[in-house]
Amino acid sequence: MKDLTLLSLPISEQEYRKLPLISYSDLSSFVQKGFRSLTMEKFQNSGMSEGKILDILLTGDKNTIAENLAILEFDLPSDNIVAIIQNTIQALKLTKQPIPKSLTGTLPIAVTNQFHIQAKVLGYGQSWKPEILIKKIVDEGNIYFSFYLENKDKQIVDFSTFEKISDLIPELQLNPYTNDYIVCENEDIEFYDQLKFSLPDGEFKIKGMMDRIIVDHKNKTIQICDFKLTNEDEEEFEIRILKFNYDIQAMVYNYIIKEIIKEDSYYQDFIVLPFKFIVIDPDTNSPIVWQFPDLDVDERIITSYGYPRKSWKSLYKELEFYKSLPEPPRYSRRTMENNGCNEISILKNVYPF
């Protein structure tokens, strides 16, 4: 048996994120926001954060959990205060301004200026006097400010959320529908978690970090799994496939593994099985496995509603064009090719028969 890790990248998650290759999340952002996604800061909502925590708890050992999770033992301030503090620290770092270790005592003018700027961006406390706004941020955010500074490279979670997500693990382990993807009790089968891969030299220069890969050495199969923590009934997960572009994730990850193994003497005869999502909602706690269809990405794809769906390969080509520009794009490719004058095409005459 050959260790699949030997075909992966021996790097940390932080190093992986810095690789100048296109990822599933890049393509997903491009679908949602178009070319302007290249200049927008990526926002991580609470659902994404909790999903990351589930990934870490399911796929990490004690050391991995300690390295990646920071558990709050106090109540989080409001979302606005959290955003102001995080954005302020990032802005101070970018402008190479000194960052205090806490918000006690007299604050540097650069800090209070950033508090005002970030609050204005969020529309927070704009009717208050400036000194009242600063006092509110300091009073509510002082403990979090210091904690975030110490743990900004980790996934920060409050204790109640940590407990809620931890309580899902036994159900995933014992449920007859999900047990085989969570617990390995067969000597011919190996689980590989959070492996990172890249295709830096191929037609599609992409990368992927996969929650879990299950290798069955006896039957010569490879199964990629992704754990999804949802805030909707597990039975309704199909709807989220299109909303969050999980179809791109499934097709890109399977493509990467097929490309990685095809030149390997041990793995080249293995079959890469259809991608699977392991889905659980904390409210219903009734996990389900959803299998992605084995689509031909080189053929036209449509949804069950009859709408066309761009393949990830065509999206890659579009995104690659914008990334190849010498400067971040201000205009779409269509606008540039039309020399700044686009034709309105959503209206037309309909003549009687």
Disulfide bonds with the S-S distance in Angstrom:
none
